[in-house]
Amino acid sequence: MKKAQDLGAAVIVEPMDIPGTGRFATIQDPQGAIISFIKYE
């Protein structure tokens, strides 16, 4: 998240653990696109 923020992204949903699945986060890039990430366990 730090690198994305340094490059101008806004954090919409802070990284969080989802039990039985993995980690999840959502950011908005400087042009306005909203991107969600899921890292599966």
CHARMM-style PDB file with segment names, atoms N, HN, CA, C and O in Angstrom:
ATOM      1  N   MET     1       0.807  -1.187   0.000  1.00  0.00      PROA
ATOM      2  CA  MET     1       0.000   0.000   0.000  1.00  0.00      PROA
ATOM      3  C   MET     1       0.858   1.262   0.000  1.00  0.00      PROA
ATOM      4  O   MET     1       0.521   2.242  -0.664  1.00  0.00      PROA
ATOM      5  N   LYS     2       1.947   1.241   0.730  1.00  0.00      PROA
ATOM      6  HN  LYS     2       2.220   0.444   1.269  1.00  0.00      PROA
ATOM      7  CA  LYS     2       2.798   2.426   0.842  1.00  0.00      PROA
ATOM      8  C   LYS     2       3.273   2.890  -0.524  1.00  0.00      PROA
ATOM      9  O   LYS     2       3.219   4.084  -0.818  1.00  0.00      PROA
ATOM     10  N   LYS     3       3.737   1.972  -1.367  1.00  0.00      PROA
ATOM     11  HN  LYS     3       3.781   1.002  -1.128  1.00  0.00      PROA
ATOM     12  CA  LYS     3       4.240   2.362  -2.688  1.00  0.00      PROA
ATOM     13  C   LYS     3       3.122   2.948  -3.543  1.00  0.00      PROA
ATOM     14  O   LYS     3       3.326   3.942  -4.239  1.00  0.00      PROA
ATOM     15  N   ALA     4       1.939   2.332  -3.491  1.00  0.00      PROA
ATOM     16  HN  ALA     4       1.774   1.524  -2.925  1.00  0.00      PROA
ATOM     17  CA  ALA     4       0.807   2.851  -4.261  1.00  0.00      PROA
ATOM     18  C   ALA     4       0.469   4.275  -3.807  1.00  0.00      PROA
ATOM     19  O   ALA     4       0.234   5.153  -4.637  1.00  0.00      PROA
ATOM     20  N   GLN     5       0.447   4.498  -2.503  1.00  0.00      PROA
ATOM     21  HN  GLN     5       0.638   3.785  -1.828  1.00  0.00      PROA
ATOM     22  CA  GLN     5       0.165   5.834  -1.979  1.00  0.00      PROA
ATOM     23  C   GLN     5       1.252   6.820  -2.393  1.00  0.00      PROA
ATOM     24  O   GLN     5       0.944   7.957  -2.748  1.00  0.00      PROA
ATOM     25  N   ASP     6       2.505   6.410  -2.354  1.00  0.00      PROA
ATOM     26  HN  ASP     6       2.755   5.486  -2.065  1.00  0.00      PROA
ATOM     27  CA  ASP     6       3.607   7.275  -2.769  1.00  0.00      PROA
ATOM     28  C   ASP     6       3.468   7.687  -4.234  1.00  0.00      PROA
ATOM     29  O   ASP     6       3.915   8.765  -4.626  1.00  0.00      PROA
ATOM     30  N   LEU     7       2.843   6.821  -5.043  1.00  0.00      PROA
ATOM     31  HN  LEU     7       2.480   5.945  -4.724  1.00  0.00      PROA
ATOM     32  CA  LEU     7       2.655   7.097  -6.464  1.00  0.00      PROA
ATOM     33  C   LEU     7       1.331   7.807  -6.753  1.00  0.00      PROA
ATOM     34  O   LEU     7       0.993   8.024  -7.917  1.00  0.00      PROA
ATOM     35  N   GLY     8       0.567   8.175  -5.696  1.00  0.00      PROA
ATOM     36  HN  GLY     8       0.842   7.999  -4.751  1.00  0.00      PROA
ATOM     37  CA  GLY     8      -0.635   8.974  -5.866  1.00  0.00      PROA
ATOM     38  C   GLY     8      -1.952   8.254  -5.695  1.00  0.00      PROA
ATOM     39  O   GLY     8      -3.005   8.863  -5.883  1.00  0.00      PROA
ATOM     40  N   ALA     9      -1.934   6.984  -5.345  1.00  0.00      PROA
ATOM     41  HN  ALA     9      -1.078   6.490  -5.192  1.00  0.00      PROA
ATOM     42  CA  ALA     9      -3.186   6.237  -5.149  1.00  0.00      PROA
ATOM     43  C   ALA     9      -3.817   6.596  -3.804  1.00  0.00      PROA
ATOM     44  O   ALA     9      -3.128   6.980  -2.859  1.00  0.00      PROA
ATOM     45  N   ALA    10      -5.126   6.463  -3.741  1.00  0.00      PROA
ATOM     46  HN  ALA    10      -5.686   6.151  -4.508  1.00  0.00      PROA
ATOM     47  CA  ALA    10      -5.866   6.646  -2.495  1.00  0.00      PROA
ATOM     48  C   ALA    10      -6.364   5.276  -2.040  1.00  0.00      PROA
ATOM     49  O   ALA    10      -6.868   4.493  -2.845  1.00  0.00      PROA
ATOM     50  N   VAL    11      -6.221   4.997  -0.754  1.00  0.00      PROA
ATOM     51  HN  VAL    11      -5.812   5.633  -0.101  1.00  0.00      PROA
ATOM     52  CA  VAL    11      -6.702   3.726  -0.212  1.00  0.00      PROA
ATOM     53  C   VAL    11      -8.197   3.860   0.062  1.00  0.00      PROA
ATOM     54  O   VAL    11      -8.616   4.724   0.832  1.00  0.00      PROA
ATOM     55  N   ILE    12      -8.995   3.007  -0.567  1.00  0.00      PROA
ATOM     56  HN  ILE    12      -8.654   2.305  -1.192  1.00  0.00      PROA
ATOM     57  CA  ILE    12     -10.447   2.998  -0.377  1.00  0.00      PROA
ATOM     58  C   ILE    12     -10.810   2.021   0.744  1.00  0.00      PROA
ATOM     59  O   ILE    12     -11.594   2.355   1.633  1.00  0.00      PROA
ATOM     60  N   VAL    13     -10.238   0.815   0.701  1.00  0.00      PROA
ATOM     61  HN  VAL    13      -9.601   0.544  -0.021  1.00  0.00      PROA
ATOM     62  CA  VAL    13     -10.426  -0.189   1.755  1.00  0.00      PROA
ATOM     63  C   VAL    13      -9.036  -0.631   2.193  1.00  0.00      PROA
ATOM     64  O   VAL    13      -8.274  -1.187   1.402  1.00  0.00      PROA
ATOM     65  N   GLU    14      -8.711  -0.380   3.454  1.00  0.00      PROA
ATOM     66  HN  GLU    14      -9.330   0.072   4.097  1.00  0.00      PROA
ATOM     67  CA  GLU    14      -7.417  -0.795   4.004  1.00  0.00      PROA
ATOM     68  C   GLU    14      -7.257  -2.311   3.885  1.00  0.00      PROA
ATOM     69  O   GLU    14      -8.245  -3.042   3.956  1.00  0.00      PROA
ATOM     70  N   PRO    15      -6.028  -2.786   3.707  1.00  0.00      PROA
ATOM     71  CA  PRO    15      -5.822  -4.239   3.661  1.00  0.00      PROA
ATOM     72  C   PRO    15      -6.409  -4.920   4.897  1.00  0.00      PROA
ATOM     73  O   PRO    15      -6.214  -4.465   6.025  1.00  0.00      PROA
ATOM     74  N   MET    16      -7.121  -6.004   4.667  1.00  0.00      PROA
ATOM     75  HN  MET    16      -7.279  -6.374   3.752  1.00  0.00      PROA
ATOM     76  CA  MET    16      -7.732  -6.743   5.782  1.00  0.00      PROA
ATOM     77  C   MET    16      -7.679  -8.229   5.496  1.00  0.00      PROA
ATOM     78  O   MET    16      -7.637  -8.656   4.342  1.00  0.00      PROA
ATOM     79  N   ASP    17      -7.682  -9.003   6.557  1.00  0.00      PROA
ATOM     80  HN  ASP    17      -7.716  -8.657   7.494  1.00  0.00      PROA
ATOM     81  CA  ASP    17      -7.736 -10.458   6.441  1.00  0.00      PROA
ATOM     82  C   ASP    17      -9.181 -10.901   6.284  1.00  0.00      PROA
ATOM     83  O   ASP    17     -10.080 -10.389   6.951  1.00  0.00      PROA
ATOM     84  N   ILE    18      -9.390 -11.859   5.392  1.00  0.00      PROA
ATOM     85  HN  ILE    18      -8.660 -12.275   4.850  1.00  0.00      PROA
ATOM     86  CA  ILE    18     -10.701 -12.488   5.237  1.00  0.00      PROA
ATOM     87  C   ILE    18     -10.504 -13.951   5.631  1.00  0.00      PROA
ATOM     88  O   ILE    18      -9.852 -14.695   4.899  1.00  0.00      PROA
ATOM     89  N   PRO    19     -11.052 -14.381   6.772  1.00  0.00      PROA
ATOM     90  CA  PRO    19     -10.840 -15.742   7.246  1.00  0.00      PROA
ATOM     91  C   PRO    19     -11.181 -16.791   6.187  1.00  0.00      PROA
ATOM     92  O   PRO    19     -12.238 -16.745   5.556  1.00  0.00      PROA
ATOM     93  N   GLY    20     -10.261 -17.730   6.012  1.00  0.00      PROA
ATOM     94  HN  GLY    20      -9.403 -17.767   6.525  1.00  0.00      PROA
ATOM     95  CA  GLY    20     -10.463 -18.816   5.075  1.00  0.00      PROA
ATOM     96  C   GLY    20     -10.225 -18.445   3.613  1.00  0.00      PROA
ATOM     97  O   GLY    20     -10.363 -19.289   2.727  1.00  0.00      PROA
ATOM     98  N   THR    21      -9.868 -17.183   3.356  1.00  0.00      PROA
ATOM     99  HN  THR    21      -9.755 -16.497   4.076  1.00  0.00      PROA
ATOM    100  CA  THR    21      -9.664 -16.735   1.980  1.00  0.00      PROA
ATOM    101  C   THR    21      -8.280 -16.140   1.779  1.00  0.00      PROA
ATOM    102  O   THR    21      -7.509 -16.642   0.960  1.00  0.00      PROA
ATOM    103  N   GLY    22      -7.948 -15.079   2.509  1.00  0.00      PROA
ATOM    104  HN  GLY    22      -8.574 -14.671   3.174  1.00  0.00      PROA
ATOM    105  CA  GLY    22      -6.660 -14.409   2.355  1.00  0.00      PROA
ATOM    106  C   GLY    22      -6.749 -12.961   2.777  1.00  0.00      PROA
ATOM    107  O   GLY    22      -7.361 -12.642   3.796  1.00  0.00      PROA
ATOM    108  N   ARG    23      -6.131 -12.066   1.985  1.00  0.00      PROA
ATOM    109  HN  ARG    23      -5.634 -12.325   1.156  1.00  0.00      PROA
ATOM    110  CA  ARG    23      -6.147 -10.632   2.274  1.00  0.00      PROA
ATOM    111  C   ARG    23      -6.798  -9.892   1.118  1.00  0.00      PROA
ATOM    112  O   ARG    23      -6.771 -10.349  -0.025  1.00  0.00      PROA
ATOM    113  N   PHE    24      -7.390  -8.729   1.433  1.00  0.00      PROA
ATOM    114  HN  PHE    24      -7.412  -8.357   2.361  1.00  0.00      PROA
ATOM    115  CA  PHE    24      -8.165  -7.958   0.486  1.00  0.00      PROA
ATOM    116  C   PHE    24      -7.880  -6.477   0.686  1.00  0.00      PROA
ATOM    117  O   PHE    24      -7.698  -6.033   1.819  1.00  0.00      PROA
ATOM    118  N   ALA    25      -7.837  -5.708  -0.391  1.00  0.00      PROA
ATOM    119  HN  ALA    25      -7.985  -6.069  -1.312  1.00  0.00      PROA
ATOM    120  CA  ALA    25      -7.688  -4.256  -0.308  1.00  0.00      PROA
ATOM    121  C   ALA    25      -8.249  -3.637  -1.587  1.00  0.00      PROA
ATOM    122  O   ALA    25      -8.343  -4.300  -2.620  1.00  0.00      PROA
ATOM    123  N   THR    26      -8.621  -2.357  -1.506  1.00  0.00      PROA
ATOM    124  HN  THR    26      -8.545  -1.818  -0.668  1.00  0.00      PROA
ATOM    125  CA  THR    26      -9.091  -1.614  -2.668  1.00  0.00      PROA
ATOM    126  C   THR    26      -8.418  -0.250  -2.672  1.00  0.00      PROA
ATOM    127  O   THR    26      -8.331   0.416  -1.640  1.00  0.00      PROA
ATOM    128  N   ILE    27      -7.936   0.165  -3.867  1.00  0.00      PROA
ATOM    129  HN  ILE    27      -8.007  -0.375  -4.705  1.00  0.00      PROA
ATOM    130  CA  ILE    27      -7.331   1.482  -4.016  1.00  0.00      PROA
ATOM    131  C   ILE    27      -7.970   2.204  -5.205  1.00  0.00      PROA
ATOM    132  O   ILE    27      -8.644   1.594  -6.035  1.00  0.00      PROA
ATOM    133  N   GLN    28      -7.742   3.511  -5.265  1.00  0.00      PROA
ATOM    134  HN  GLN    28      -7.195   4.007  -4.591  1.00  0.00      PROA
ATOM    135  CA  GLN    28      -8.146   4.305  -6.420  1.00  0.00      PROA
ATOM    136  C   GLN    28      -6.894   4.951  -6.984  1.00  0.00      PROA
ATOM    137  O   GLN    28      -6.180   5.653  -6.268  1.00  0.00      PROA
ATOM    138  N   ASP    29      -6.620   4.716  -8.271  1.00  0.00      PROA
ATOM    139  HN  ASP    29      -7.199   4.145  -8.852  1.00  0.00      PROA
ATOM    140  CA  ASP    29      -5.405   5.278  -8.857  1.00  0.00      PROA
ATOM    141  C   ASP    29      -5.601   6.768  -9.136  1.00  0.00      PROA
ATOM    142  O   ASP    29      -6.726   7.265  -9.079  1.00  0.00      PROA
ATOM    143  N   PRO    30      -4.516   7.483  -9.437  1.00  0.00      PROA
ATOM    144  CA  PRO    30      -4.613   8.938  -9.625  1.00  0.00      PROA
ATOM    145  C   PRO    30      -5.565   9.365 -10.750  1.00  0.00      PROA
ATOM    146  O   PRO    30      -6.048  10.497 -10.742  1.00  0.00      PROA
ATOM    147  N   GLN    31      -5.841   8.485 -11.709  1.00  0.00      PROA
ATOM    148  HN  GLN    31      -5.449   7.565 -11.715  1.00  0.00      PROA
ATOM    149  CA  GLN    31      -6.767   8.810 -12.790  1.00  0.00      PROA
ATOM    150  C   GLN    31      -8.221   8.494 -12.434  1.00  0.00      PROA
ATOM    151  O   GLN    31      -9.131   8.816 -13.199  1.00  0.00      PROA
ATOM    152  N   GLY    32      -8.443   7.864 -11.275  1.00  0.00      PROA
ATOM    153  HN  GLY    32      -7.704   7.602 -10.654  1.00  0.00      PROA
ATOM    154  CA  GLY    32      -9.797   7.596 -10.806  1.00  0.00      PROA
ATOM    155  C   GLY    32     -10.253   6.151 -10.890  1.00  0.00      PROA
ATOM    156  O   GLY    32     -11.336   5.823 -10.406  1.00  0.00      PROA
ATOM    157  N   ALA    33      -9.446   5.271 -11.499  1.00  0.00      PROA
ATOM    158  HN  ALA    33      -8.566   5.538 -11.893  1.00  0.00      PROA
ATOM    159  CA  ALA    33      -9.838   3.860 -11.585  1.00  0.00      PROA
ATOM    160  C   ALA    33      -9.773   3.212 -10.204  1.00  0.00      PROA
ATOM    161  O   ALA    33      -8.824   3.441  -9.454  1.00  0.00      PROA
ATOM    162  N   ILE    34     -10.764   2.417  -9.871  1.00  0.00      PROA
ATOM    163  HN  ILE    34     -11.535   2.232 -10.480  1.00  0.00      PROA
ATOM    164  CA  ILE    34     -10.798   1.706  -8.592  1.00  0.00      PROA
ATOM    165  C   ILE    34     -10.391   0.262  -8.847  1.00  0.00      PROA
ATOM    166  O   ILE    34     -10.930  -0.407  -9.728  1.00  0.00      PROA
ATOM    167  N   ILE    35      -9.422  -0.204  -8.050  1.00  0.00      PROA
ATOM    168  HN  ILE    35      -8.985   0.340  -7.335  1.00  0.00      PROA
ATOM    169  CA  ILE    35      -8.831  -1.530  -8.234  1.00  0.00      PROA
ATOM    170  C   ILE    35      -8.879  -2.286  -6.917  1.00  0.00      PROA
ATOM    171  O   ILE    35      -8.494  -1.751  -5.877  1.00  0.00      PROA
ATOM    172  N   SER    36      -9.352  -3.534  -6.955  1.00  0.00      PROA
ATOM    173  HN  SER    36      -9.665  -3.968  -7.800  1.00  0.00      PROA
ATOM    174  CA  SER    36      -9.363  -4.380  -5.763  1.00  0.00      PROA
ATOM    175  C   SER    36      -8.364  -5.502  -5.934  1.00  0.00      PROA
ATOM    176  O   SER    36      -8.169  -6.013  -7.037  1.00  0.00      PROA
ATOM    177  N   PHE    37      -7.734  -5.883  -4.841  1.00  0.00      PROA
ATOM    178  HN  PHE    37      -7.892  -5.468  -3.945  1.00  0.00      PROA
ATOM    179  CA  PHE    37      -6.726  -6.946  -4.836  1.00  0.00      PROA
ATOM    180  C   PHE    37      -7.157  -8.014  -3.838  1.00  0.00      PROA
ATOM    181  O   PHE    37      -7.645  -7.699  -2.752  1.00  0.00      PROA
ATOM    182  N   ILE    38      -6.975  -9.277  -4.213  1.00  0.00      PROA
ATOM    183  HN  ILE    38      -6.580  -9.533  -5.095  1.00  0.00      PROA
ATOM    184  CA  ILE    38      -7.182 -10.393  -3.285  1.00  0.00      PROA
ATOM    185  C   ILE    38      -5.955 -11.286  -3.377  1.00  0.00      PROA
ATOM    186  O   ILE    38      -5.557 -11.705  -4.464  1.00  0.00      PROA
ATOM    187  N   LYS    39      -5.360 -11.573  -2.223  1.00  0.00      PROA
ATOM    188  HN  LYS    39      -5.684 -11.233  -1.340  1.00  0.00      PROA
ATOM    189  CA  LYS    39      -4.251 -12.531  -2.147  1.00  0.00      PROA
ATOM    190  C   LYS    39      -4.791 -13.748  -1.416  1.00  0.00      PROA
ATOM    191  O   LYS    39      -5.079 -13.688  -0.220  1.00  0.00      PROA
ATOM    192  N   TYR    40      -4.926 -14.854  -2.141  1.00  0.00      PROA
ATOM    193  HN  TYR    40      -4.692 -14.903  -3.112  1.00  0.00      PROA
ATOM    194  CA  TYR    40      -5.483 -16.071  -1.568  1.00  0.00      PROA
ATOM    195  C   TYR    40      -4.441 -16.786  -0.712  1.00  0.00      PROA
ATOM    196  O   TYR    40      -3.243 -16.745  -0.993  1.00  0.00      PROA
ATOM    197  N   GLU    41      -4.932 -17.444   0.344  1.00  0.00      PROA
ATOM    198  HN  GLU    41      -5.905 -17.477   0.572  1.00  0.00      PROA
ATOM    199  CA  GLU    41      -4.065 -18.222   1.223  1.00  0.00      PROA
ATOM    200  C   GLU    41      -3.664 -19.505   0.557  1.00  0.00      PROA
ATOM    201  OT1 GLU    41      -2.929 -20.300   1.142  1.00  0.00      PROA
TER     202      GLU     41
END
